[in-house]
Each structure stands twice: as structure tokens, then as C-alpha cells.
Amino acid sequence: MAGSGCVLFLFVVGHLVGNLQFFLPPEAINRYAHFLQSLGEVLWGVRLFMLAMIVLHIWSAALLTVENRAARPEPYQGGHAPFGASLASRWMLESGLIVGTFIIYHLLHYTVKVEGINGSSIPIGQLVNPATGHPDCYAMMVAGFSVVPVSLFYLVGVGLLCFHLSHGVEAMFQSLGLKNAAYSERIAKASKLISVVLFLGYASIPTSVFVFGHGKAYLQEVVKAAPAKAGVVAAGKETH
């Protein structure tokens, strides 16, 4: 549980660092995305490894939940939660399952590029950088987050993810034997601070698009440069 959680936590941090290139010129994140795609089989190996970590994490969570309930079949008197148990710790399984659903949607949205799932008439899979001919990751992100329900669902998803991490990071240290009386309080505070920083980082991207219109002018240029047969031009006019 702790080992898979550690791997997933490091991925969440690394993924945010990559995504924050969205606030640089479009060439930065497009170059980064093309580099990842150029890895070919290596990238798929990483994806399969991360999928295995997710499955292992969910399986471990379910197993621990069953063992905990078997160890104490009777609920606490009065239905109260155990003393000192935080809200995040009591909802780890539920928040984790919802986050898992969000991850599936997120993969279908930007990785598999299922048409229509982004809530916009713009087929993001057809957004191509006119200068390089490669898929335009920057324009895809702007097109996806220009749709308010999509952005709101993204905010809820990353919010629950960080809510999950606010306890998960602390529990990870404890499970790995790295938490003691001297550092217990610091680790607890650090895990909550990290979760808040991660949420603000992830939330800044959709918020900048659907609230402040960040990148929409660039998206319009890419839409105009797209082949008319793709239907992107008309879709672009509808969106803006």
C-alpha cells in the first residue's frame, strides 16, 4: 500500500511539474509532449507500470479495509469515529475510488482523445501545431478547459486527489517506518501543506483558461490553421 502510494505520489508531483509548462510559451509544453510521445515503447512501458501501481494500490486498499473490519466487526459506540481520526483518513477508500474514476476520464480526455468527451464541439485530437505538424498539446488543454463543466469536474477530481493525499502522505511515512514521535507532527503538517500546494498548482491551469481566457487566442489561431475538412474551423467559431 505504502510502496505503490509512494510511486503514485511521485508521479502526481512530476505530472504537475510537466503541466505547469502551460504557463510558458506554447512551444515549451508542446516540445515536452512530443518528447514523451517519441519515447514509443518506453512510454507504454511506463504507462503499464503506473497502471499496475494503481491496481495494486486499489487492491491493497480493499484488502486492508476488509482486514480492518474483520478485526473490529462491531462499530464504535454511538457511531463516532475513532479519536484523532481525521476526515481524510475516514474517507480514504471512498475518495480513492472517486479519484480512480477521475483518472479514467482524464486519460480518455487527453491521452486516448475520445471525441466528444471534452464537452466541446472541437475535436481535440485534430488540433495540430501548424509549424511542426505534431499534435498541439497546448491547444488541446485550452480547448478542453474552455468548457466550464469539464474544468469544474477537473477541479473536483484534483481536489479529492489532494484530499486523499493529505492523509495518504502521512500514512505512507508511518507504514514505511519513517514516522516517530519527534517528527510525527511535522510530517502531518507537511502532508497537508503538500496537498494544498499540489491542488493550487493543478487548479491554476483550468482556472486560468475558463476564468481568465488564458491561451484562447492561441487556440483560435490553431483552429483557423486546421484543415477545413476536419470541421475544426466551424467548431472553433461555436466555442468562442
Residue frames as qw, qx, qy, qz and C-alpha x, y, z in Angstrom:
[[0.000, 0.886, 0.464, 0.000, 0.00, 0.00, 0.00],
 [0.271, -0.858, 0.097, 0.426, 2.68, 2.48, 1.02],
 [0.480, -0.235, 0.575, 0.620, 5.08, 1.45, -1.75],
 [0.291, 0.519, 0.656, 0.465, 2.53, 1.86, -4.54],
 [0.088, -0.933, -0.334, 0.100, 1.28, 5.07, -2.93],
 [0.400, -0.658, 0.241, 0.591, 4.81, 6.48, -2.91],
 [0.393, 0.073, 0.643, 0.653, 5.23, 5.78, -6.62],
 [0.112, 0.728, 0.611, 0.290, 1.86, 7.35, -7.43],
 [0.248, -0.893, -0.164, 0.337, 2.62, 10.39, -5.27],
 [0.398, -0.435, 0.407, 0.697, 5.91, 10.98, -7.09],
 [0.290, 0.364, 0.688, 0.556, 4.04, 10.70, -10.40],
 [0.034, -0.880, -0.473, 0.011, 1.49, 13.30, -9.25],
 [0.312, -0.784, 0.106, 0.526, 4.33, 15.71, -8.41],
 [0.384, -0.189, 0.599, 0.677, 6.16, 15.04, -11.69],
 [0.229, 0.580, 0.702, 0.343, 2.97, 15.34, -13.72],
 [0.088, -0.929, -0.284, 0.221, 2.29, 18.75, -12.17],
 [0.354, -0.594, 0.329, 0.643, 5.79, 19.98, -12.97],
 [0.320, 0.128, 0.710, 0.614, 5.25, 18.99, -16.59],
 [0.090, 0.740, 0.646, 0.165, 1.78, 20.53, -16.76],
 [0.203, -0.841, -0.160, 0.475, 2.91, 23.87, -15.31],
 [0.364, -0.136, 0.475, 0.789, 4.84, 24.43, -18.55],
 [0.177, 0.711, 0.648, 0.210, 1.39, 25.51, -19.75],
 [0.131, -0.941, -0.165, 0.264, 2.27, 28.98, -18.40],
 [0.374, -0.432, 0.461, 0.679, 5.37, 29.17, -20.60],
 [0.399, 0.440, -0.393, -0.702, 5.19, 29.86, -24.33],
 [0.907, 0.144, 0.107, -0.382, 3.20, 27.11, -26.12],
 [0.637, 0.527, -0.563, 0.007, 6.37, 25.65, -27.66],
 [0.136, -0.485, 0.767, -0.397, 7.54, 24.51, -24.21],
 [0.653, -0.029, 0.638, -0.408, 4.74, 22.10, -23.35],
 [0.826, 0.481, -0.071, -0.284, 4.35, 21.06, -26.99],
 [0.402, 0.606, -0.679, 0.100, 8.02, 20.13, -27.12],
 [0.318, -0.315, 0.788, -0.423, 7.66, 18.28, -23.82],
 [0.798, 0.189, 0.374, -0.434, 4.59, 16.37, -25.04],
 [0.750, 0.563, -0.309, -0.159, 6.29, 15.45, -28.33],
 [0.113, 0.558, -0.793, 0.218, 9.33, 14.21, -26.43],
 [0.554, -0.121, 0.707, -0.423, 7.13, 11.90, -24.34],
 [0.838, 0.392, 0.152, -0.346, 5.35, 10.61, -27.43],
 [0.528, 0.663, -0.525, -0.067, 8.67, 9.97, -29.18],
 [0.314, -0.465, 0.794, -0.234, 9.63, 7.52, -26.43],
 [0.628, 0.143, -0.637, -0.424, 7.33, 4.97, -28.06],
 [0.766, -0.184, -0.615, -0.020, 7.54, 1.59, -26.34],
 [0.345, 0.047, -0.578, 0.738, 9.29, 3.13, -23.33],
 [0.325, -0.175, 0.123, -0.921, 6.33, 5.43, -22.73],
 [0.776, -0.184, -0.386, -0.464, 3.92, 2.49, -22.95],
 [0.642, -0.024, -0.679, 0.355, 6.11, 0.60, -20.51],
 [0.051, 0.086, -0.446, 0.889, 5.83, 3.48, -18.05],
 [0.556, -0.169, -0.124, -0.804, 2.06, 3.67, -18.59],
 [0.797, -0.139, -0.563, -0.172, 1.63, -0.04, -17.93],
 [0.464, 0.016, -0.644, 0.608, 3.81, 0.21, -14.83],
 [0.182, -0.116, 0.281, -0.935, 1.73, 3.11, -13.49],
 [0.706, -0.166, -0.335, -0.601, -1.46, 1.18, -14.27],
 [0.713, -0.088, -0.673, 0.173, -0.07, -1.75, -12.30],
 [0.205, 0.060, -0.531, 0.820, 0.68, 0.59, -9.38],
 [0.453, -0.164, 0.008, -0.876, -2.89, 1.91, -9.44],
 [0.797, -0.143, -0.495, -0.316, -4.34, -1.61, -9.49],
 [0.590, -0.014, -0.665, 0.458, -2.01, -2.68, -6.68],
 [0.025, -0.143, 0.370, -0.918, -2.93, 0.39, -4.64],
 [0.633, -0.177, -0.142, -0.740, -6.67, -0.22, -5.04],
 [0.800, -0.082, -0.591, -0.057, -6.28, -3.93, -4.27],
 [0.412, 0.057, -0.624, 0.662, -4.23, -3.15, -1.14],
 [0.264, -0.181, 0.212, -0.923, -6.81, -0.60, 0.00],
 [0.764, -0.169, -0.311, -0.540, -9.66, -3.06, -0.42],
 [0.736, -0.020, -0.645, 0.207, -7.71, -5.80, 1.37],
 [0.216, 0.109, -0.537, 0.808, -6.83, -3.55, 4.30],
 [0.472, -0.215, 0.020, -0.855, -10.42, -2.38, 4.59],
 [0.829, -0.154, -0.460, -0.279, -11.65, -5.98, 4.81],
 [0.621, 0.013, -0.627, 0.470, -8.97, -6.86, 7.38],
 [0.023, -0.201, 0.367, -0.908, -9.77, -3.79, 9.49],
 [0.646, -0.219, -0.099, -0.724, -13.48, -4.59, 9.53],
 [0.831, -0.088, -0.549, -0.033, -12.76, -8.23, 10.37],
 [0.432, 0.110, -0.593, 0.670, -10.52, -7.14, 13.26],
 [0.117, 0.193, 0.494, -0.840, -13.29, -4.91, 14.65],
 [0.041, -0.391, -0.818, -0.421, -16.69, -6.14, 13.41],
 [0.185, -0.779, -0.566, 0.196, -18.55, -4.01, 15.94],
 [0.239, 0.718, 0.072, 0.650, -18.65, -0.24, 15.25],
 [0.226, 0.098, -0.487, 0.838, -17.57, 2.28, 17.86],
 [0.091, -0.581, -0.736, 0.335, -20.23, 3.06, 20.44],
 [0.109, 0.761, 0.243, -0.592, -22.53, 5.84, 19.32],
 [0.673, 0.629, 0.321, 0.220, -21.24, 5.62, 15.75],
 [0.065, -0.956, 0.210, 0.194, -18.48, 8.10, 16.43],
 [0.718, 0.570, -0.345, 0.202, -15.19, 7.96, 14.54],
 [0.803, -0.231, -0.284, 0.470, -12.05, 6.84, 16.40],
 [0.275, -0.917, -0.023, 0.287, -10.48, 9.61, 18.47],
 [0.316, -0.627, 0.442, 0.558, -7.90, 11.56, 16.48],
 [0.519, 0.261, 0.702, 0.411, -9.02, 10.19, 13.10],
 [0.076, 0.373, -0.159, -0.911, -9.13, 12.97, 10.51],
 [0.676, 0.486, 0.219, -0.508, -11.91, 13.35, 7.95],
 [0.479, 0.607, -0.559, -0.299, -9.48, 12.42, 5.16],
 [0.032, -0.306, 0.945, -0.113, -8.40, 9.24, 6.96],
 [0.505, 0.210, 0.715, -0.436, -12.03, 8.12, 7.38],
 [0.671, 0.626, 0.181, -0.355, -12.81, 8.63, 3.69],
 [0.184, -0.553, 0.688, 0.433, -9.64, 7.22, 2.12],
 [0.404, 0.159, 0.876, 0.212, -11.35, 4.33, 0.33],
 [0.359, 0.763, 0.519, -0.144, -14.24, 6.42, -0.98],
 [0.103, 0.891, -0.185, -0.403, -12.08, 9.35, -2.11],
 [0.304, -0.401, 0.765, 0.402, -9.63, 6.92, -3.71],
 [0.450, 0.367, 0.801, 0.146, -12.35, 5.22, -5.76],
 [0.294, 0.892, 0.271, -0.209, -13.69, 8.58, -6.97],
 [0.092, -0.773, 0.459, 0.427, -10.17, 9.68, -7.88],
 [0.444, -0.077, 0.835, 0.317, -9.78, 6.44, -9.83],
 [0.431, 0.680, 0.593, 0.013, -12.89, 7.33, -11.85],
 [0.102, 0.941, -0.062, -0.316, -11.47, 10.80, -12.48],
 [0.314, -0.522, 0.665, 0.432, -8.18, 9.32, -13.70],
 [0.494, 0.287, 0.784, 0.241, -10.03, 7.13, -16.22],
 [0.306, 0.882, 0.348, -0.086, -11.89, 10.18, -17.53],
 [0.116, -0.868, 0.301, 0.377, -8.70, 12.22, -17.65],
 [0.427, -0.247, 0.763, 0.418, -6.94, 9.52, -19.69],
 [0.442, 0.547, 0.691, 0.169, -9.86, 9.26, -22.12],
 [0.122, 0.946, 0.172, -0.248, -9.86, 13.04, -22.42],
 [0.060, 0.900, -0.363, -0.233, -6.23, 13.87, -23.18],
 [0.344, -0.422, 0.807, 0.229, -4.43, 10.56, -23.81],
 [0.439, 0.284, 0.837, 0.165, -6.93, 8.45, -25.77],
 [0.116, 0.225, -0.207, -0.945, -8.62, 11.64, -27.06],
 [0.164, 0.451, 0.876, 0.043, -12.14, 10.20, -27.21],
 [0.024, -0.272, -0.307, -0.912, -14.18, 12.64, -29.31],
 [0.448, -0.583, -0.414, -0.536, -16.99, 14.40, -27.50],
 [0.673, -0.446, -0.504, 0.306, -15.73, 13.62, -24.01],
 [0.357, -0.035, -0.190, 0.914, -14.22, 17.10, -23.68],
 [0.063, 0.691, 0.572, -0.437, -17.70, 18.63, -23.84],
 [0.111, 0.657, -0.186, -0.722, -16.75, 20.84, -26.77],
 [0.798, 0.554, 0.187, -0.147, -17.50, 20.56, -30.47],
 [0.251, 0.793, -0.550, -0.073, -13.76, 20.95, -31.10],
 [0.991, -0.022, -0.115, 0.068, -12.21, 17.50, -31.71],
 [0.323, -0.865, 0.372, 0.100, -9.05, 17.99, -29.68],
 [0.796, -0.129, 0.514, 0.291, -7.39, 15.04, -31.37],
 [0.606, 0.607, 0.339, 0.386, -7.32, 17.05, -34.60],
 [0.088, -0.990, 0.090, 0.057, -5.59, 20.09, -33.14],
 [0.858, 0.097, 0.091, 0.496, -2.19, 20.11, -34.81],
 [0.283, -0.733, 0.121, 0.607, 0.61, 22.63, -34.48],
 [0.637, 0.762, 0.094, -0.071, 0.84, 24.31, -37.91],
 [0.076, 0.854, -0.511, -0.061, 4.59, 24.85, -37.58],
 [0.225, -0.440, 0.869, -0.024, 5.61, 21.29, -36.66],
 [0.637, 0.056, -0.604, -0.476, 2.70, 19.14, -37.76],
 [0.287, -0.033, -0.891, 0.350, 2.67, 17.47, -34.33],
 [0.371, -0.687, -0.615, -0.109, -0.38, 17.29, -32.03],
 [0.059, 0.556, -0.192, 0.807, -0.72, 20.62, -30.25],
 [0.454, -0.337, -0.743, 0.360, -0.87, 19.78, -26.54],
 [0.065, -0.169, -0.272, 0.945, -1.21, 23.44, -25.53],
 [0.400, -0.053, -0.323, -0.856, -4.23, 23.96, -27.79],
 [0.546, -0.250, -0.785, -0.154, -5.77, 20.70, -26.58],
 [0.318, -0.302, -0.649, 0.622, -5.55, 21.82, -22.97],
 [0.135, 0.142, 0.069, -0.978, -7.09, 25.20, -23.78],
 [0.483, -0.112, -0.564, -0.661, -9.91, 23.60, -25.79],
 [0.513, -0.283, -0.806, 0.083, -10.68, 21.10, -23.04],
 [0.291, -0.377, -0.549, 0.687, -10.61, 23.57, -20.16],
 [0.136, -0.080, -0.180, -0.971, -12.61, 26.17, -22.08],
 [0.556, -0.384, -0.600, -0.428, -15.66, 24.04, -21.29],
 [0.318, -0.549, 0.388, -0.669, -16.79, 25.02, -17.79],
 [0.912, -0.268, 0.069, -0.302, -18.30, 21.64, -16.73],
 [0.875, 0.245, -0.304, 0.286, -15.07, 19.90, -17.76],
 [0.243, 0.541, -0.435, 0.677, -12.98, 22.36, -15.77],
 [0.568, -0.494, 0.262, -0.604, -15.24, 22.07, -12.74],
 [0.987, -0.103, -0.081, -0.095, -15.07, 18.26, -12.84],
 [0.683, 0.397, -0.382, 0.480, -11.29, 18.53, -13.12],
 [0.093, -0.580, 0.401, -0.703, -11.18, 20.80, -10.06],
 [0.817, -0.359, 0.150, -0.425, -13.35, 18.38, -8.09],
 [0.960, 0.136, -0.221, 0.109, -11.15, 15.48, -9.20],
 [0.514, 0.418, -0.435, 0.610, -7.84, 17.07, -8.23],
 [0.374, -0.575, 0.279, -0.672, -9.46, 18.39, -5.05],
 [0.931, -0.266, 0.055, -0.242, -10.38, 14.86, -3.97],
 [0.834, 0.300, -0.313, 0.341, -6.94, 13.64, -5.04],
 [0.211, 0.523, -0.432, 0.704, -5.24, 16.19, -2.80],
 [0.661, -0.466, 0.190, -0.556, -7.74, 15.49, -0.01],
 [0.989, -0.030, -0.142, 0.005, -6.70, 11.84, -0.33],
 [0.661, 0.391, -0.352, 0.534, -3.01, 12.78, -0.25],
 [0.212, -0.716, 0.267, -0.609, -3.42, 14.99, 2.82],
 [0.786, -0.434, 0.363, -0.249, -3.65, 11.81, 4.86],
 [0.963, 0.258, -0.033, 0.066, -2.03, 9.40, 2.41],
 [0.450, 0.669, -0.417, 0.418, 1.40, 11.04, 2.51],
 [0.373, -0.595, 0.515, -0.491, 1.41, 10.99, 6.31],
 [0.926, -0.120, 0.269, -0.237, 0.24, 7.36, 6.39],
 [0.820, 0.492, -0.253, 0.148, 2.92, 6.44, 3.85],
 [0.141, 0.659, -0.579, 0.459, 5.67, 7.62, 6.20],
 [0.631, -0.385, 0.491, -0.461, 4.09, 5.70, 9.07],
 [0.973, 0.138, 0.092, -0.160, 3.73, 2.47, 7.06],
 [0.723, 0.535, -0.330, 0.288, 7.34, 2.66, 5.90],
 [0.766, -0.439, -0.265, 0.388, 8.53, 3.12, 9.48],
 [0.435, 0.321, -0.023, 0.841, 9.73, 6.68, 8.88],
 [0.305, -0.689, -0.109, -0.648, 7.40, 8.37, 11.36],
 [0.534, -0.201, -0.663, 0.485, 8.25, 8.73, 15.03],
 [0.280, -0.795, -0.465, 0.269, 7.25, 10.90, 17.97],
 [0.352, -0.474, 0.092, 0.802, 9.89, 13.51, 17.17],
 [0.014, -0.134, 0.497, 0.858, 8.73, 14.09, 13.58],
 [0.139, 0.466, 0.874, 0.005, 5.09, 12.98, 13.75],
 [0.123, 0.798, 0.371, -0.458, 3.55, 16.45, 13.98],
 [0.013, -0.599, 0.402, 0.693, 5.86, 17.90, 11.32],
 [0.118, 0.023, 0.891, 0.437, 5.06, 15.09, 8.90],
 [0.151, 0.626, 0.751, -0.146, 1.32, 15.58, 9.48],
 [0.094, 0.818, 0.100, -0.559, 1.56, 19.32, 8.80],
 [0.088, -0.447, 0.625, 0.634, 3.86, 18.80, 5.80],
 [0.216, 0.247, 0.906, 0.266, 1.47, 16.31, 4.20],
 [0.168, 0.787, 0.542, -0.241, -1.39, 18.79, 4.46],
 [0.011, -0.770, 0.195, 0.608, 0.76, 21.63, 3.12],
 [0.192, -0.203, 0.796, 0.537, 1.93, 19.49, 0.20],
 [0.240, 0.493, 0.830, 0.101, -1.66, 18.58, -0.67],
 [0.123, 0.862, 0.277, -0.406, -2.68, 22.26, -0.68],
 [0.089, -0.625, 0.468, 0.619, 0.29, 23.24, -2.89],
 [0.235, 0.051, 0.884, 0.400, -0.50, 20.42, -5.32],
 [0.232, 0.686, 0.683, -0.097, -4.14, 21.45, -5.51],
 [0.069, 0.853, 0.016, -0.517, -3.28, 25.09, -6.18],
 [0.170, -0.426, 0.669, 0.585, -0.82, 24.03, -8.87],
 [0.208, 0.257, 0.892, 0.307, -3.25, 21.77, -10.68],
 [0.141, 0.763, 0.587, -0.232, -6.22, 24.12, -10.20],
 [0.081, -0.663, 0.141, 0.731, -4.31, 27.08, -11.63],
 [0.174, -0.074, 0.741, 0.644, -4.41, 25.62, -15.16],
 [0.042, 0.559, 0.776, 0.288, -8.18, 25.23, -15.77],
 [0.136, -0.805, -0.380, 0.435, -8.89, 28.37, -13.75],
 [0.188, -0.493, 0.295, 0.797, -6.56, 30.42, -15.93],
 [0.089, 0.134, 0.766, 0.622, -8.39, 29.17, -19.03],
 [0.112, -0.605, -0.739, -0.274, -12.10, 29.36, -18.19],
 [0.250, -0.813, -0.354, 0.389, -11.86, 32.39, -15.87],
 [0.176, -0.743, 0.194, 0.616, -9.13, 34.50, -17.47],
 [0.715, 0.676, 0.058, -0.168, -9.18, 33.17, -21.04],
 [0.293, -0.669, 0.615, 0.298, -5.52, 32.16, -20.97],
 [0.332, -0.178, 0.845, 0.379, -4.43, 30.67, -24.31],
 [0.539, 0.565, 0.585, -0.217, -7.73, 31.16, -26.16],
 [0.329, 0.825, -0.217, -0.405, -6.20, 33.49, -28.71],
 [0.085, -0.466, 0.843, 0.253, -3.58, 30.85, -29.50],
 [0.468, 0.218, 0.850, -0.100, -6.28, 28.18, -29.79],
 [0.506, 0.736, 0.247, -0.377, -8.15, 30.32, -32.29],
 [0.195, 0.724, -0.545, -0.374, -5.02, 30.58, -34.44],
 [0.225, -0.200, 0.948, 0.106, -4.56, 26.80, -34.40],
 [0.508, 0.460, 0.676, -0.272, -8.24, 26.28, -35.23],
 [0.437, 0.792, -0.045, -0.423, -8.03, 28.65, -38.20],
 [0.107, 0.618, -0.726, -0.281, -4.92, 26.86, -39.48],
 [0.510, -0.015, 0.854, -0.099, -6.58, 23.42, -39.25],
 [0.020, -0.070, -0.785, -0.615, -7.89, 21.79, -42.43],
 [0.496, -0.024, 0.017, -0.868, -11.50, 22.76, -43.13],
 [0.676, -0.027, -0.655, -0.337, -12.43, 19.12, -43.79],
 [0.342, -0.028, -0.820, 0.458, -11.77, 18.32, -40.13],
 [0.354, -0.717, -0.518, -0.303, -14.67, 20.53, -39.11],
 [0.534, -0.347, -0.392, 0.664, -12.45, 22.30, -36.59],
 [0.116, 0.179, 0.091, 0.973, -12.91, 25.80, -38.01],
 [0.439, -0.503, -0.405, -0.625, -16.67, 25.79, -37.57],
 [0.699, -0.476, -0.504, 0.175, -16.31, 24.23, -34.15],
 [0.462, -0.088, -0.241, 0.849, -13.86, 26.90, -33.14],
 [0.131, -0.340, -0.171, -0.915, -16.34, 29.62, -34.03],
 [0.619, -0.534, -0.479, -0.320, -19.01, 27.94, -31.94],
 [0.688, -0.340, -0.444, 0.462, -16.72, 27.71, -28.91],
 [0.332, -0.228, -0.145, 0.904, -15.64, 31.32, -29.00]]
